[in-house]
Amino acid sequence: MLERPTTFTLAVSFLTAILVANMSGPQYVYPAFGTSLTTKFNWSALENSLVSTASFVGVSFSGPLCAWMVEYLGISG
């Protein structure tokens, strides 16, 4: 039978999930509101593409951070 997770473990899991969602969310959400941002801020197609690309680059750089967290904190199970 599995042990019930502690409050601390649940809190760390929740905070980690929020961190991952914040890092990976923009690349999936940006297409939904990118056109309205372009209209509101009067961006050119190049500026719109740069913002979209920046969200993808940000997600790409989150990989090493997550790997460091796994190595430093370890995986207990």
HELIX and SHEET records of a PDB file:
HELIX    1   1 THR A    7  PHE A   41  1                                  35    
HELIX    2   2 ALA A   45  LEU A   73  1                                  29    
END                                                                             
